[in-house]
């Protein structure tokens, strides 16, 4: 779970502090509980004071999405000379780790694309940095980025979200292995589930990393 946001040095509110407070609220209470009044109560300020920095709940949600993407993508940490494929893979692993640390915000991230001035400036900066690592930006680059975002968000949701309905939600690997051992013609099933001995969580993480690598490695230069 995210640490509580630290108040800015200034005595007045600012947008960054409001967004960090909102993300912390979501981490603590969930998206369904988030509204301006509840957020103001947590922050010890009035609703109108928050509205001076975010004009609506929609703007607040867009700002949370922006904040998570910003905190998840540190391209400055990528070593100079690294090729764009490895650089992009490292960045997406950063994104994956960050998303897993905010499980209650995952439905928001999956259904709200970037939609603020700051977010589009951020994407422009990413592209400039990836270009410096050798990426050729063209009309297909948006499909690469959308594919990576979809893979990463889907994997994060599958790993971090509780089962819908509150029960079940786990692959019965013991049943699959027993079928493979007891039933003729199920040898491929046994092979398929041979890598589940370390647990489903480890399997899903490995699956994500292999899929991420394959997607980036196979993308036309």
Helices and strands as residue ranges (DSSP letters): H 15-29, G 31-33, H 36-43, H 47-51, H 57-72, G 75-77, H 84-100, G 103-105, H 106-111, H 117-132, H 141-160, H 173-182, H 187-192, G 194-196, H 200-217
